[in-house]
Amino acid sequence: MYLLYCRDSAPNRSAGVSRAIRKRQAANGPPSPHAMAESILLSAARVSTFAQRRLLTNASGFFFERDDRLFLVTSRHVMIDEPSKHFPDRLEIELHIDPVNLTRSTGFSIPLYRDGRSLWRQGLDSAGEIDVAVIEIERAALPATAAYRAFTPDHLAGPADQVEVGSSLLVVGFPLGFHDTVHHMPVARRAVIASSYGLRFQGEGYFLTDARTHRGTSGAAIVMRAARRAPIPGDLPWILLGVHSARLDVGSRDQESDESLGLNFAWYADILLTLRQR
């Protein structure tokens, strides 16, 4: 059962907007609701996890479409994480409900279980579990005016795409839950590829990125601007390379003398084509 939670179009004053910013907004007048959003920003979804009505965590996700089916993609540990005793029973994402007035949004609740069985799928390969999961969204349950963009298999990296170490990337998500609370938009952090793309780092199904990331970025899409001779269909000209999972650290690091590496795990996005039922 999917539930909609309509929101007021006024900005959320309790979501980290400082007093100084509010004063500046008041001085400059109300924001224009009619600015056009870049398509990459409409591909991201702010994810909140719940145990019944109790809010547990915030994360990032994005939309992926295949064979006319629509999925929400995020990290597997957003759906369930045994070590931290994280056991949500539903997710909530925020959807734009007016393609022109971006201040209008609604909460869309997605159940994770039905009759005791999980509705989401997680990634598996020969090396074991992969920290990527998807859950299908029934299109008929979406608001008729829902405004979003979805990646497709055409957006996955192929032989024609030059993805080299040091290539410039974007991580599009909601670090620490931070976002544009007026227009309900994510933020993009700049990143670069830090390991050989195409090789399984340490034999696992991921590559490394060099980027400043925070909690709440788990499940974010990692993309590179498309530079193909044959354009990608639609208005989302980005190559989907991976799904951000977590920051990487070294167990032997001296916590006082050594800074964090600043590197991150990113699972290869082609796992989305081979997901198995959990």
C-alpha positions in Angstrom: 0.0 0.0 0.0 1.4 3.4 -1.1 0.5 6.5 0.8 0.8 10.2 -0.1 1.6 12.9 2.4 0.8 16.3 0.9 3.2 19.1 1.9 2.6 22.8 2.1 4.5 24.6 -0.6 6.2 26.9 2.0 9.8 26.1 2.8 10.6 23.8 5.7 12.0 26.2 8.3 13.2 23.4 10.6 15.5 21.6 8.1 18.8 23.3 8.7 18.1 26.8 7.2 20.0 29.2 9.3 18.5 32.4 10.8 20.8 34.5 8.6 19.6 32.8 5.4 16.0 33.3 6.5 16.6 37.0 6.9 18.3 37.2 3.5 15.3 35.3 1.9 12.9 37.8 3.6 14.9 40.8 2.3 15.1 39.4 -1.2 11.5 38.4 -1.4 10.0 34.9 -2.0 11.9 32.6 -4.4 10.6 32.1 -7.9 8.8 28.8 -8.1 9.0 28.7 -11.9 12.8 28.2 -12.4 13.6 25.3 -14.6 15.4 22.5 -12.8 18.3 20.6 -14.4 17.2 17.0 -15.2 20.0 15.4 -13.2 18.5 17.0 -10.0 15.1 15.5 -10.7 16.6 12.0 -10.9 17.5 12.0 -7.2 15.2 11.2 -4.4 15.5 12.0 -0.7 14.9 8.8 1.3 13.7 8.6 4.9 13.4 5.3 6.7 10.7 4.5 9.2 9.7 1.9 11.7 5.9 2.5 11.5 5.7 6.2 12.3 9.2 6.5 13.9 11.8 8.2 11.7 15.0 6.3 11.7 17.5 7.6 9.1 17.9 9.7 6.0 19.7 8.6 2.8 19.8 9.2 -0.9 18.4 7.4 -3.9 17.6 7.7 -7.5 15.1 6.5 -10.1 15.9 3.8 -12.6 13.6 2.5 -15.4 13.8 -0.7 -17.2 11.2 -2.5 -19.4 8.6 0.1 -18.5 9.1 -0.6 -14.8 10.2 2.1 -12.4 12.5 1.4 -9.5 14.0 3.4 -6.6 17.7 2.6 -6.2 19.6 3.1 -2.9 22.1 1.3 -0.7 21.1 -2.1 0.7 22.0 -1.0 4.2 19.3 1.7 3.9 16.7 -1.2 3.6 18.2 -3.3 6.3 21.4 -3.3 8.3 21.8 -6.1 10.9 25.0 -4.9 12.5 23.5 -1.5 13.5 20.1 -3.1 14.2 18.5 -1.0 11.5 15.1 -2.6 10.6 12.8 -0.1 8.9 9.4 -1.3 7.5 8.9 1.5 5.0 10.6 4.2 3.1 9.4 7.7 2.3 10.6 9.7 -0.6 9.8 13.2 -1.7 8.2 13.8 -5.1 7.7 17.0 -7.0 4.1 17.3 -8.0 4.2 20.3 -10.3 6.8 20.4 -13.2 6.6 24.2 -13.2 6.2 25.1 -9.6 9.1 23.2 -7.9 8.1 24.3 -4.4 5.2 21.9 -4.5 6.0 18.4 -3.3 4.5 15.4 -1.6 5.8 12.5 0.6 5.4 9.1 -1.0 5.5 6.1 1.4 6.8 2.8 0.1 6.3 -0.4 2.1 9.3 -2.7 2.4 7.5 -5.9 3.3 4.3 -7.6 2.4 3.0 -10.7 4.2 6.4 -11.0 5.9 8.3 -11.0 2.7 10.7 -8.3 1.5 9.6 -6.3 -1.5 13.1 -5.1 -2.4 15.9 -6.8 -4.2 19.6 -6.6 -3.4 22.7 -7.1 -5.4 24.7 -10.3 -5.4 27.7 -11.5 -7.3 30.5 -14.1 -7.1 32.2 -12.1 -4.4 29.1 -12.0 -2.2 26.5 -9.4 -1.3 26.7 -5.9 -2.9 25.5 -2.8 -1.0 22.9 -1.9 -3.6 19.1 -2.5 -3.5 16.1 -1.6 -5.5 12.4 -1.5 -4.9 9.8 -1.2 -7.6 7.4 1.8 -7.6 4.0 1.2 -9.0 3.4 3.9 -11.6 -0.3 3.8 -11.0 0.2 4.9 -7.4 2.2 8.0 -8.3 0.6 11.4 -8.5 -0.6 12.1 -12.0 1.6 15.2 -12.1 4.8 13.7 -10.5 7.9 15.3 -12.0 11.0 13.1 -12.0 13.7 11.7 -14.3 14.8 8.1 -14.4 18.0 6.5 -15.7 17.8 3.6 -18.0 20.1 0.9 -19.3 21.1 3.4 -22.0 22.7 5.5 -19.3 25.2 2.8 -18.2 28.8 3.1 -19.3 29.7 1.2 -22.5 32.8 0.6 -24.7 32.3 4.1 -26.3 32.7 5.9 -23.0 36.2 6.9 -21.9 36.1 6.5 -18.1 39.7 7.1 -16.9 41.3 7.5 -13.5 40.9 11.1 -12.6 37.7 11.6 -14.6 35.4 14.3 -13.2 32.2 13.0 -11.6 29.3 14.2 -9.6 27.7 12.6 -6.6 24.1 13.8 -6.5 22.4 13.3 -3.1 21.5 14.6 0.3 24.5 14.7 2.6 23.4 14.9 6.2 19.9 15.4 4.8 21.0 18.8 3.5 19.1 20.1 0.4 17.2 23.0 -1.0 14.2 22.9 1.3 12.3 25.5 -0.8 12.5 23.6 -4.1 13.1 20.2 -2.6 16.3 19.7 -4.6 19.5 17.6 -3.9 23.0 19.0 -4.0 25.9 17.7 -6.2 29.4 17.1 -4.9 32.4 17.0 -7.2 34.4 13.8 -7.3 37.0 12.0 -9.4 37.6 8.4 -10.1 40.4 7.2 -7.8 40.9 3.6 -9.1 40.9 2.0 -12.5 37.3 2.0 -13.7 36.4 -1.5 -15.0 38.6 -3.3 -12.5 37.1 -4.8 -9.4 39.0 -3.1 -6.6 40.4 -5.7 -4.2 38.4 -8.2 -6.2 35.1 -6.7 -5.1 32.4 -5.2 -7.3 33.2 -1.6 -6.7 35.6 1.2 -7.7 36.9 4.1 -5.6 36.0 7.8 -5.8 37.8 10.7 -4.3 35.2 13.0 -2.8 34.0 14.7 0.3 31.0 12.7 1.5 28.8 12.5 4.6 26.2 10.3 6.2 23.0 10.6 4.1 24.8 10.2 0.8 24.4 6.5 0.8 22.6 5.4 -2.3 23.4 8.5 -4.3 24.0 8.2 -8.1 27.6 8.8 -9.3 27.5 10.2 -12.8 29.7 11.6 -15.5 28.7 14.0 -18.2 28.0 12.2 -21.5 30.4 12.9 -24.4 29.2 10.2 -26.8 28.8 10.7 -30.5 25.4 9.0 -30.3 23.4 10.9 -27.7 21.6 9.2 -24.9 17.8 9.2 -25.5 15.8 11.7 -23.5 16.9 14.8 -21.6 19.2 13.2 -19.0 22.7 13.5 -20.7 24.7 11.8 -18.0 26.4 8.4 -17.8 25.4 6.4 -14.6 28.7 4.9 -13.3 28.0 3.8 -9.8 26.0 3.9 -6.6 27.8 5.5 -3.6 27.9 3.2 -0.6 30.2 4.5 2.2 33.5 6.2 3.1 36.6 4.1 3.0 39.1 4.1 5.9 42.2 2.2 7.0 42.0 0.3 10.2 45.7 0.9 10.9 45.2 4.7 10.7 46.4 6.7 13.7 43.2 8.5 14.6 45.2 11.5 16.0 48.0 11.8 13.5 46.5 10.6 10.2 43.7 12.3 8.4 40.9 10.2 6.8 41.7 9.0 3.3 38.8 10.8 1.8 38.0 7.9 -0.5 34.7 6.1 -1.0 33.2 2.9 -2.2 31.1 3.1 -5.3 29.4 -0.1 -6.6 29.3 -0.5 -10.4 25.9 0.6 -11.7 25.6 -2.4 -14.1 24.6 -4.5 -11.1 21.1 -2.9 -11.7 20.7 -5.3 -14.6 21.4 -8.4 -12.6 19.7 -7.9 -9.3 18.2 -11.1 -7.8 15.3 -11.5 -5.5 16.4 -11.4 -1.9 
